[in-house]
């Protein structure tokens, strides 16, 4: 849900997780050339499968928490509270790990843009969208991010060229979007402004990821430092905007307040730490699979806990979207030559 800032050129533009320092190693050096092996890393106390399930639940329930939060607070206030709580969690993690803030003014400028595209804008759009659409539909709209990322990467990233399978997945995914929206019945019964804001929020994520790849690759700062700084800047942006559009709350209802705090501390702060740990332990490909569980959990939570009703086309369309998104993320099988690229060395592969 929240998209951590990742400066590495190997980060995938279709899901929020950060990537390890390098996933583009083509071959291992001979044994004689390898440095002495380091002591084995200490295994986490909690198995990665449990942390994967926890992350799926946290991000899946985020849309329900947004819905409950907007019952007591204005959308901008929900987003501000979310960013504030998430920043506090990452700030505590940075202190414990003795991480330093970025020192370059240019880096801070790029982080400000990333904070707007990856945090302030999409979080606010989802909050406004859920004033009029079910949380389950917002979760389904969020699943379209890989499709937007595929389209944008073909345009903005010259290294990326579509394969037949990925183009087929793109077409299948947008067919699923039309199924969710009920295009054959003229979108009747659909709140177009709310749905449009949710889709725009999903579109904002890959725009931000591509911007980060182009501007923050290899700047030397750690992922935790960059993401904590990014959330801090997003919090400042909302601190400036919120008073212009809302008045100070006169009451602090318990359930909406707890929802906003959980949304920030768990869905934005803790979720990043879980995701980063998963990427380091099992790799970005496995960690990114969490993306496909989010709409399932969001739909189940909305229907079971909030009594939301969805017509048959929403879950069916969501399944088609996920199948299409999975195809767009397919990679050549090991041993296959990479597709030829005009003016590029075919032996070089940069992950989209």
MARTOR-669775 format. One record per atom (N, C-alpha, C): x, y, z; residue in one letter. Coordinates in steps of 0.1 Angstrom, whole numbers, padded with zeros to 4 digits, always signed. Example, Ala and Ser with C-alpha at 12.3 -4.5 7.8 and 13.67 -1.06 7.14 Angstrom:
% residues 2
+0132-0057+0078A +0123-0045+0078A +0132-0033+0078A +0128-0022+0071S +0137-0011+0071S +0129+0000+0079S 
END
This chain:
% residues 352
+0008-0012+0000X +0000+0000+0000X +0009+0012+0000X +0017+0014+0011X +0026+0025+0011X +0038+0020+0002X +0043+0030-0005X +0054+0026-0014X +0067+0032-0009X +0075+0024-0003X +0088+0029+0002X +0097+0034-0009X +0105+0044-0006X +0114+0049-0015X +0126+0040-0017X +0129+0037-0029X +0141+0028-0032X +0149+0034-0043X +0162+0037-0040X +0170+0044-0050X +0177+0035-0060X +0176+0021-0058X +0184+0012-0066X +0178+0010-0079X +0186+0008-0089X +0181+0007-0103X +0174-0006-0106X +0175-0016-0096X +0169-0029-0099X +0155-0030-0092X +0150-0019-0087X +0137-0020-0080X +0126-0022-0091X +0116-0031-0088X +0106-0033-0097X +0096-0021-0096X +0090-0017-0108X +0081-0005-0108X +0067-0010-0107X +0064-0022-0102X +0051-0027-0102X +0046-0030-0088X +0054-0028-0078X +0050-0031-0064X +0059-0022-0055X +0054-0020-0043X +0060-0010-0034X +0073-0015-0027X +0077-0027-0027X +0088-0031-0019X +0101-0026-0024X +0111-0024-0015X +0124-0020-0019X +0132-0033-0023X +0142-0031-0030X +0150-0042-0035X +0164-0042-0028X +0170-0054-0028X +0183-0054-0022X +0193-0047-0031X +0206-0046-0026X +0215-0038-0033X +0217-0042-0048X +0216-0055-0051X +0217-0059-0065X +0211-0072-0067X +0202-0073-0078X +0196-0085-0082X +0199-0088-0096X +0210-0082-0101X +0213-0084-0115X +0226-0091-0117X +0230-0100-0108X +0242-0107-0109X +0241-0118-0119X +0249-0118-0130X +0247-0127-0141X +0255-0140-0138X +0266-0140-0131X +0273-0152-0128X +0281-0151-0116X +0284-0162-0109X +0291-0161-0097X +0306-0163-0100X +0315-0156-0093X +0329-0157-0096X +0334-0171-0092X +0345-0176-0098X +0351-0189-0094X +0354-0189-0080X +0355-0202-0075X +0357-0203-0060X +0370-0197-0056X +0380-0198-0065X +0393-0192-0061X +0393-0177-0060X +0384-0171-0067X +0383-0156-0067X +0374-0151-0056X +0367-0159-0049X +0357-0155-0039X +0364-0151-0026X +0360-0140-0020X +0366-0137-0007X +0362-0147+0004X +0369-0147+0015X +0365-0156+0026X +0351-0154+0030X +0344-0165+0032X +0329-0164+0035X +0328-0157+0049X +0317-0149+0049X +0314-0142+0062X +0306-0151+0071X +0306-0148+0084X +0298-0156+0093X +0283-0156+0088X +0276-0167+0089X +0262-0167+0085X +0254-0156+0093X +0245-0150+0085X +0236-0139+0091X +0227-0146+0101X +0224-0138+0111X +0215-0143+0122X +0201-0144+0116X +0194-0155+0117X +0181-0157+0112X +0171-0150+0121X +0161-0144+0114X +0150-0137+0122X +0143-0146+0131X +0138-0141+0142X +0131-0150+0152X +0118-0155+0146X +0112-0147+0137X +0099-0151+0132X +0101-0155+0118X +0095-0167+0114X +0096-0172+0101X +0091-0162+0090X +0097-0162+0078X +0093-0152+0068X +0079-0154+0064X +0074-0167+0064X +0060-0169+0060X +0050-0162+0069X +0053-0162+0082X +0045-0155+0091X +0045-0140+0089X +0057-0135+0086X +0058-0121+0084X +0052-0117+0070X +0052-0126+0061X +0046-0124+0048X +0031-0123+0050X +0025-0132+0058X +0011-0132+0060X +0007-0120+0068X +0015-0116+0078X +0012-0104+0085X +0012-0091+0076X +0021-0090+0067X +0022-0079+0058X +0010-0079+0049X +0006-0090+0044X -0006-0091+0036X -0019-0086+0043X -0020-0090+0056X -0031-0086+0064X -0031-0071+0067X -0019-0066+0070X -0018-0052+0073X -0022-0044+0061X -0016-0046+0050X -0020-0038+0038X -0034-0041+0033X -0039-0053+0034X -0052-0056+0030X -0063-0049+0039X -0060-0048+0052X -0069-0041+0061X -0068-0026+0061X -0058-0021+0054X -0055-0006+0053X -0067+0001+0048X -0074-0005+0038X -0085+0002+0031X -0097+0002+0041X -0099-0008+0049X -0109-0008+0059X -0106+0003+0070X -0094+0004+0074X -0090+0015+0083X -0092+0029+0078X -0089+0031+0065X -0092+0044+0059X -0107+0047+0060X -0115+0037+0056X -0130+0039+0057X -0135+0043+0071X -0130+0036+0081X -0134+0039+0094X -0129+0052+0099X -0116+0055+0095X -0111+0068+0099X -0118+0080+0093X -0123+0079+0081X -0131+0090+0075X -0145+0092+0081X -0149+0082+0089X -0162+0084+0096X -0160+0094+0108X -0148+0097+0112X -0146+0106+0123X -0138+0118+0119X -0131+0118+0108X -0121+0128+0104X -0122+0131+0089X -0118+0143+0085X -0118+0147+0071X -0107+0139+0065X -0108+0137+0051X -0098+0129+0044X -0083+0134+0046X -0081+0147+0045X -0068+0152+0047X -0063+0149+0062X -0072+0150+0071X -0068+0147+0085X -0064+0132+0087X -0071+0123+0080X -0068+0109+0080X -0054+0107+0075X -0051+0113+0063X -0038+0112+0057X -0027+0118+0066X -0029+0129+0072X -0019+0136+0080X -0016+0127+0092X -0027+0122+0099X -0024+0113+0110X -0017+0100+0106X -0020+0095+0095X -0014+0083+0090X +0001+0085+0088X +0005+0096+0081X +0019+0099+0078X +0026+0102+0091X +0020+0109+0100X +0026+0113+0113X +0030+0100+0121X +0020+0091+0122X +0023+0079+0129X +0033+0070+0122X +0032+0069+0109X +0042+0061+0101X +0056+0067+0103X +0057+0080+0102X +0070+0087+0104X +0076+0084+0118X +0068+0084+0128X +0073+0081+0141X +0079+0067+0142X +0072+0057+0136X +0077+0044+0137X +0091+0043+0130X +0092+0048+0118X +0105+0048+0110X +0115+0056+0117X +0112+0067+0123X +0121+0075+0131X +0127+0067+0142X +0119+0060+0149X +0124+0051+0160X +0133+0040+0155X +0129+0034+0143X +0138+0024+0138X +0152+0030+0133X +0151+0042+0128X +0164+0049+0124X +0173+0052+0136X +0167+0056+0147X +0175+0058+0159X +0181+0045+0164X +0173+0034+0165X +0178+0022+0170X +0189+0016+0161X +0188+0019+0148X +0199+0014+0139X +0209+0024+0136X +0208+0036+0142X +0218+0046+0140X +0220+0051+0126X +0209+0052+0119X +0209+0056+0105X +0210+0072+0105X +0217+0077+0095X +0218+0091+0093X +0209+0096+0082X +0205+0108+0084X +0196+0115+0074X +0205+0118+0062X +0198+0119+0050X +0206+0124+0038X +0211+0138+0040X +0223+0141+0035X +0229+0154+0037X +0228+0163+0024X +0225+0157+0013X +0225+0165+0001X +0211+0172-0001X +0212+0185-0004X +0200+0193-0006X +0192+0188-0018X +0200+0183-0028X +0194+0178-0040X +0186+0165-0037X +0191+0157-0029X +0184+0145-0024X +0171+0148-0017X +0172+0158-0009X +0160+0162-0002X +0149+0168-0011X +0154+0175-0022X +0144+0179-0032X +0137+0168-0039X +0145+0158-0043X +0139+0146-0050X +0130+0139-0040X +0134+0138-0028X +0125+0131-0018X +0112+0138-0016X +0112+0151-0017X +0100+0159-0016X +0090+0156-0027X +0095+0154-0039X +0087+0150-0050X +0082+0136-0048X +0091+0127-0044X +0087+0113-0042X +0076+0112-0031X +0078+0121-0020X +0068+0120-0009X +0054+0124-0014X +0054+0134-0024X +0041+0138-0029X +0035+0127-0038X +0043+0121-0047X +0038+0111-0056X +0035+0098-0049X +0042+0094-0039X +0041+0081-0034X +0033+0081-0020X +0032+0092-0014X +0025+0092-0001X +0014+0103+0000X +0017+0115-0001X +0007+0126+0002X -0005+0125-0008X -0001+0124-0021X -0012+0124-0031X -0020+0111-0031X -0014+0099-0032X -0023+0087-0033X -0030+0084-0020X -0024+0087-0008X -0031+0085+0005X -0043+0094+0006X -0041+0106+0002X -0053+0116+0002X -0064+0112-0008X -0060+0108-0020X -0070+0104-0030X -0078+0091-0025X -0071+0082-0019X -0078+0070-0014X -0088+0074-0002X -0083+0084+0006X -0092+0088+0017X -0105+0095+0012X -0103+0104+0002X -0114+0110-0004X -0123+0100-0012X -0117+0091-0019X -0124+0081-0027X -0134+0073-0018X -0129+0069-0006X -0137+0061+0003X -0148+0068+0010X -0149+0081+0008X -0161+0088+0012X -0174+0083+0005X -0171+0078-0008X -0183+0075-0016X -0182+0061-0022X -0171+0054-0021X -0170+0040-0026X -0167+0031-0015X -0170+0018-0016X -0167+0008-0006X -0151+0006-0005X -0147+0003+0007X -0133+0000+0009X -0128-0011+0001X -0137-0021-0002X -0133-0033-0010X -0130-0028-0024X -0138-0019-0030X -0136-0014-0043X -0123-0006-0044X -0120+0001-0033X -0107+0008-0033X -0095-0001-0033X -0096-0012-0026X -0086-0022-0026X -0084-0029-0040X -0095-0031-0047X -0094-0036-0060X -0088-0026-0070X -0091-0014-0069X -0085-0004-0077X -0070-0003-0075X -0066-0005-0062X -0051-0005-0059X -0044-0016-0066X -0051-0027-0070X -0044-0038-0077X -0041-0034-0091X -0045-0023-0096X -0042-0019-0110X -0028-0012-0111X -0022-0010-0100X -0008-0003-0101X +0002-0010-0110X +0002-0024-0109X +0012-0030-0118X +0009-0028-0133X -0004-0026-0136X -0007-0024-0150X -0003-0010-0154X -0006+0000-0146X -0001+0014-0149X +0014+0014-0150X +0021+0007-0141X +0035+0006-0141X +0041+0000-0154X +0034-0010-0159X +0039-0016-0172X +0038-0006-0183X +0027+0001-0184X +0025+0011-0194X +0035+0022-0193X +0037+0027-0181X +0047+0038-0179X +0061+0034-0182X +0064+0022-0178X +0078+0017-0180X +0082+0016-0194X +0072+0012-0203X +0075+0011-0217X +0077+0025-0223X +0071+0035-0217X +0073+0049-0222X +0085+0056-0216X +0087+0054-0203X +0097+0062-0196X +0110+0055-0194X +0111+0042-0195X +0123+0035-0193X +0127+0028-0206X +0137+0033-0212X +0141+0029-0225X +0147+0014-0225X +0151+0010-0213X +0157-0004-0212X +0146-0014-0213X +0133-0010-0210X +0122-0020-0209X +0115-0021-0222X +0114-0033-0227X +0107-0036-0239X +0096-0047-0236X +0084-0045-0241X +0074-0055-0238X +0076-0068-0245X +0072-0079-0239X +0072-0092-0246X +0057-0095-0249X +0055-0105-0257X +0041-0108-0261X +0033-0112-0248X +0039-0119-0239X +0032-0123-0227X +0028-0111-0219X +0037-0102-0217X +0035-0090-0209X +0024-0081-0216X +0024-0080-0229X +0014-0072-0236X +0001-0079-0234X +0000-0092-0235X -0012-0099-0233X -0017-0097-0219X -0008-0097-0209X -0012-0095-0195X -0017-0081-0193X -0012-0071-0200X -0017-0057-0199X -0031-0057-0205X -0033-0063-0216X -0047-0062-0222X -0057-0070-0213X -0052-0081-0207X -0061-0089-0198X -0064-0081-0186X -0054-0074-0181X -0056-0066-0169X -0066-0055-0171X -0065-0047-0182X -0075-0037-0184X -0089-0042-0187X -0089-0054-0193X -0102-0060-0195X -0109-0063-0181X -0100-0067-0171X -0105-0068-0158X -0110-0055-0152X -0103-0044-0154X -0107-0031-0149X -0121-0028-0155X -0123-0030-0168X -0136-0027-0174X -0147-0036-0168X -0143-0049-0164X -0153-0058-0158X -0156-0053-0144X -0146-0048-0136X -0149-0042-0123X -0159-0030-0124X -0156-0022-0134X -0164-0010-0136X -0178-0012-0142X -0180-0024-0147X -0193-0027-0153X -0195-0019-0166X -0185-0020-0175X -0186-0011-0187X -0197-0015-0196X -0201-0028-0196X -0212-0032-0205X -0226-0027-0202X -0227-0022-0189X -0240-0016-0185X -0239-0001-0183X -0229+0005-0190X -0228+0019-0189X -0223+0025-0176X -0216+0017-0168X -0211+0021-0155X -0222+0026-0146X -0234+0020-0148X -0246+0024-0139X -0243+0019-0125X -0247+0027-0115X -0246+0024-0101X -0232+0026-0096X -0223+0031-0104X -0209+0033-0100X -0207+0047-0097X -0200+0050-0086X -0196+0064-0083X -0184+0067-0090X -0185+0074-0101X -0174+0077-0110X -0163+0086-0104X -0167+0097-0097X -0156+0105-0091X -0148+0097-0081X -0155+0089-0072X -0147+0082-0062X -0139+0071-0068X -0144+0064-0077X -0136+0053-0084X -0125+0059-0092X -0127+0071-0098X -0117+0077-0106X -0105+0082-0097X -0108+0087-0085X -0098+0091-0075X -0090+0078-0071X -0097+0067-0068X -0089+0055-0064X -0080+0050-0075X -0085+0051-0088X -0076+0047-0099X -0065+0056-0101X -0067+0069-0099X -0056+0079-0100X -0046+0077-0089X -0050+0073-0077X -0041+0070-0066X -0032+0059-0070X -0038+0048-0076X -0030+0037-0080X -0021+0040-0091X -0025+0050-0100X -0016+0054-0111X -0004+0063-0105X -0006+0069-0094X +0004+0078-0089X +0016+0070-0083X +0014+0058-0079X +0024+0050-0073X +0035+0047-0084X +0032+0041-0096X +0043+0038-0105X +0049+0051-0111X +0042+0062-0111X +0048+0075-0115X +0059+0078-0105X +0056+0077-0092X +0066+0079-0082X +0078+0070-0082X +0075+0057-0085X +0086+0047-0085X +0096+0050-0097X +0090+0054-0108X +0099+0057-0119X +0107+0069-0117X +0100+0079-0110X +0108+0091-0107X +0119+0088-0097X +0117+0080-0088X +0127+0076-0078X +0139+0069-0085X +0135+0060-0094X +0146+0053-0102X +0155+0062-0109X +0149+0073-0115X +0156+0082-0123X +0164+0092-0115X +0161+0095-0103X +0167+0106-0096X +0175+0102-0084X +0172+0090-0077X +0178+0087-0065X +0186+0074-0065X +0188+0069-0077X +0196+0057-0079X +0211+0059-0074X +0216+0051-0065X +0230+0051-0062X +0235+0063-0055X +0226+0069-0046X +0231+0081-0039X +0238+0078-0026X +0239+0066-0022X +0246+0062-0011X +0239+0061+0002X +0227+0066+0003X +0219+0066+0015X +0212+0052+0016X +0209+0048+0028X +0202+0035+0030X +0187+0037+0027X +0181+0026+0024X +0166+0026+0021X +0158+0031+0033X +0162+0027+0045X +0155+0031+0057X +0156+0046+0058X +0168+0051+0056X +0170+0066+0058X +0162+0074+0048X +0162+0069+0035X +0155+0076+0025X +0140+0075+0027X +0135+0064+0031X +0120+0063+0033X +0116+0070+0045X +0123+0070+0056X +0120+0078+0068X +0120+0093+0064X +0129+0097+0057X +0130+0111+0053X +0118+0115+0044X +0115+0105+0035X +0104+0108+0026X +0091+0109+0033X +0088+0100+0043X +0076+0101+0050X +0076+0114+0059X +0087+0118+0064X +0088+0131+0071X +0084+0143+0062X +0089+0143+0050X +0085+0154+0041X +0070+0153+0037X +0065+0141+0035X +0051+0139+0032X +0042+0145+0044X +0047+0142+0056X +0040+0147+0068X +0040+0163+0068X +0051+0169+0064X +0052+0183+0064X +0042+0189+0053X +0042+0182+0042X +0033+0186+0031X +0018+0186+0036X +0014+0175+0042X +0000+0175+0047X -0002+0185+0059X +0008+0187+0067X +0007+0197+0077X +0004+0211+0072X +0009+0214+0060X +0007+0227+0053X -0007+0227+0046X -0011+0216+0041X -0023+0216+0033X -0036+0214+0041X -0035+0206+0051X -0047+0202+0059X -0054+0214+0065X -0047+0224+0071X -0055+0236+0077X -0061+0244+0066X -0057+0243+0054X -0063+0251+0043X -0077+0246+0039X -0079+0233+0041X -0091+0227+0036X -0100+0221+0047X -0095+0221+0059X -0103+0215+0070X -0101+0224+0082X -0110+0223+0091X -0109+0230+0104X -0104+0220+0115X -0099+0224+0125X -0094+0215+0136X -0105+0207+0141X -0103+0194+0143X -0114+0185+0149X -0118+0190+0163X -0131+0190+0165X -0137+0193+0178X -0138+0182+0187X -0137+0169+0182X -0137+0157+0190X -0128+0147+0184X -0125+0137+0193X -0116+0127+0188X -0122+0113+0191X -0132+0109+0183X -0138+0096+0185X -0129+0085+0186X -0131+0076+0195X -0122+0065+0198X -0118+0056+0186X -0129+0050+0180X -0126+0040+0169X -0120+0047+0157X -0124+0058+0152X -0117+0064+0141X -0103+0068+0144X -0101+0073+0156X -0087+0077+0160X -0078+0065+0161X -0083+0054+0166X -0075+0042+0167X -0072+0036+0153X -0082+0038+0144X -0080+0034+0130X -0069+0041+0123X -0069+0055+0125X -0059+0063+0119X -0045+0060+0124X -0044+0058+0137X -0031+0055+0143X -0026+0041+0138X -0035+0031+0137X -0031+0018+0132X -0027+0019+0118X -0035+0027+0110X -0032+0028+0096X -0018+0034+0094X -0013+0043+0102X +0000+0049+0101X +0011+0040+0107X +0009+0036+0120X +0019+0028+0127X +0021+0014+0121X +0010+0008+0117X +0011-0006+0111X +0012-0005+0096X +0002+0001+0089X +0001+0001+0075X +0011+0009+0067X +0018+0018+0074X +0028+0027+0068X +0042+0025+0074X +0043+0024+0087X +0055+0023+0094X +0060+0008+0095X +0053+0000+0103X +0057-0014+0105X +0057-0022+0091X +0047-0019+0083X +0047-0026+0070X +0059-0024+0062X +0065-0012+0062X +0078-0010+0054X +0089-0019+0060X +0090-0019+0074X +0100-0027+0080X +0099-0042+0077X +0086-0047+0077X +0084-0061+0073X +0088-0063+0059X +0084-0054+0050X +0086-0056+0036X +0101-0056+0033X +0108-0047+0039X +0123-0046+0037X +0130-0058+0042X +0125-0064+0053X +0131-0076+0058X +0129-0088+0049X +0116-0088+0044X +0113-0099+0035X +0122-0099+0022X +0123-0087+0017X +0131-0085+0004X +0146-0090+0007X +0151-0087+0018X +0165-0091+0022X +0166-0106+0023X +0155-0112+0029X +0156-0126+0032X +0153-0135+0021X +0142-0132+0014X +0137-0141+0003X +0137-0135-0010X +0141-0123-0012X +0143-0117-0025X +0130-0109-0029X +0132-0099-0038X +0121-0091-0042X +0109-0098-0049X +0112-0108-0057X +0102-0115-0064X +0092-0121-0055X +0096-0129-0045X +0087-0135-0035X +0080-0124-0027X +0088-0114-0022X +0082-0103-0014X +0071-0096-0022X +0072-0094-0035X +0062-0087-0042X +0049-0094-0044X +0049-0107-0041X +0037-0115-0042X +0026-0110-0033X +0030-0103-0022X +0020-0097-0013X +0010-0088-0020X +0014-0083-0032X +0005-0074-0039X -0007-0081-0043X -0006-0094-0046X -0018-0101-0051X -0028-0106-0040X -0024-0104-0028X -0032-0108-0017X -0040-0096-0011X -0036-0084-0014X -0042-0072-0009X -0056-0070-0013X -0060-0071-0026X -0074-0069-0029X -0083-0080-0024X -0078-0093-0022X -0086-0104-0017X -0089-0101-0002X -0079-0096+0005X -0081-0093+0020X -0090-0081+0021X -0087-0071+0013X -0095-0058+0014X -0110-0061+0011X -0113-0070+0001X -0127-0073-0002X -0133-0081+0009X -0126-0091+0014X -0131-0099+0025X -0134-0091+0037X -0125-0082+0041X -0127-0074+0053X -0138-0064+0051X -0140-0058+0039X -0150-0049+0037X -0164-0055+0038X -0165-0067+0032X -0178-0074+0032X -0181-0080+0046X -0172-0086+0052X -0174-0093+0065X -0176-0083+0076X -0168-0073+0077X -0167-0064+0089X -0175-0051+0087X -0176-0046+0075X -0184-0034+0072X -0197-0036+0065X -0200-0048+0062X -0213-0051+0055X -0214-0045+0041X -0203-0043+0035X -0203-0038+0021X -0208-0048+0011X -0215-0044+0001X -0220-0052-0009X -0214-0050-0023X -0210-0060-0029X -0204-0059-0042X -0211-0068-0052X -0213-0063-0064X -0219-0071-0074X -0209-0081-0079X -0213-0091-0086X -0205-0103-0090X -0193-0098-0099X -0195-0087-0106X -0184-0083-0116X -0172-0077-0108X -0173-0073-0096X -0162-0067-0089X -0151-0078-0085X -0155-0089-0078X -0145-0099-0076X -0140-0106-0088X -0149-0108-0098X -0145-0115-0110X -0135-0106-0118X -0138-0093-0119X -0129-0084-0125X -0116-0083-0118X -0116-0083-0104X -0104-0083-0096X -0095-0095-0099X -0101-0106-0101X -0093-0118-0104X -0086-0117-0118X -0094-0111-0127X -0088-0109-0141X -0077-0099-0140X -0078-0088-0132X -0068-0078-0131X -0055-0085-0125X -0057-0093-0115X -0045-0099-0109X -0038-0109-0118X -0046-0116-0126X -0040-0125-0136X -0032-0117-0146X -0038-0106-0151X -0031-0098-0160X -0018-0092-0154X -0019-0087-0142X -0008-0081-0135X +0004-0092-0133X +0000-0104-0130X +0010-0115-0129X +0017-0117-0142X +0010-0116-0153X +0016-0118-0167X +0025-0107-0170X +0022-0095-0166X +0031-0083-0169X +0044-0084-0162X +0044-0092-0151X +0056-0093-0143X +0064-0105-0146X +0060-0113-0157X +0067-0125-0160X +0081-0121-0166X +0090-0130-0164X +0104-0128-0168X +0108-0140-0177X +0118-0138-0186X +0123-0149-0194X +0128-0160-0186X +0126-0172-0190X +0131-0184-0183X +0146-0184-0183X +0152-0190-0172X +0166-0191-0171X +0172-0198-0184X +0182-0193-0189X +0188-0199-0201X +0183-0193-0214X +0172-0186-0214X +0167-0179-0226X +0175-0166-0228X +0178-0163-0241X +0184-0150-0243X +0174-0139-0241X +0179-0128-0237X +0171-0116-0235X +0166-0111-0249X +0155-0105-0249X +0149-0100-0261X +0159-0089-0266X +0160-0088-0279X +0169-0078-0285X +0163-0064-0283X +0172-0055-0281X +0168-0041-0279X +0176-0032-0288X +0170-0023-0295X +0177-0014-0304X +0187-0006-0297X +0199-0006-0301X +0209+0003-0296X +0214-0001-0282X +0210-0013-0277X +0213-0018-0264X +0221-0031-0265X +0229-0033-0255X +0236-0046-0254X +0226-0056-0249X +0223-0067-0257X +0213-0076-0253X +0217-0085-0241X +0229-0084-0236X +0233-0091-0225X +0230-0084-0212X +0226-0072-0213X +0223-0064-0201X +0208-0064-0198X +0205-0067-0186X +0191-0068-0182X +0188-0059-0170X +0180-0049-0171X +0176-0040-0160X +0162-0043-0157X +0159-0046-0145X +0146-0049-0141X +0137-0037-0141X +0125-0038-0147X +0116-0027-0148X +0111-0022-0134X 
END
